[in-house]
Each structure stands twice: as C-alpha cells, then as structure tokens.
Amino acid sequence: LFLSLPVAAVRAQVQQEPFLQTTEDTGINISCSHPKKRTEDYIHFYRQLPGRGPEFLALTARGSKGLLDIAGELSVSEDGSSSALWLRRPRRGDAAVYYCALGD
C-alpha cells in the first residue's frame, strides 16, 4: 500500500516538495524551506484530508516538538531556514495535502 502525500506551500516565503510517497508504517519527512524566516516567525503545519477543510497540526518557532496526535515530530533547523514534519508510522488515514506556512 502506497500513501500519496501531496504537499503545498501556502505563501511565497516557503517551499515544499510538490509530492511525496511512502508505504504504510514507513516514516516520512515532509520538509519545508523558509530562508527568509525572522526570529519572531512561527512555522505552522496543516493538513487537509480528502473532502475536509484544513486541520491545524502544530506550530513552533525553533527546536523540536513531539506531536502525539499524529505520532510525529515538528522540528526547525538551528538557523531557522528549514523545518520538517516527521510522520513516524503513517497510516492510510494520513494521506492528505500537507501545508507549511510562515507567520506570527
């Protein structure tokens, strides 16, 4: 079983891969590049399941943050120029569009 994970950048200041794919139970990293991130900016991650509105997943300005609800982790690089949403054991229900946004 392959999980298709379309991803999208919601503002011009962030960039993501347009499409990622993994198998069920095989961890995947959803990366986001934001070289113009300011110290006070937060990285927001959302996902949109088929037929639903966007769902907030997490936000952080720096460091790492465990996400129990989705069995994953959100981390921001030391210099703040990139972040990654790690899905530890994605399941069929995790197939969605994942959005990364930069803001306060």
Secondary structure, DSSP 8 states (H G I E B T S, - for coil): -EEEEEEEESSTT-EE-SEEEEETT--EEEEEE-TT--TT-EEEEEEE-TTS--EEEEEESSSEEEEGGGTEEEEE-TTSSEEEEEESS--GGG-SEEEEEEE-
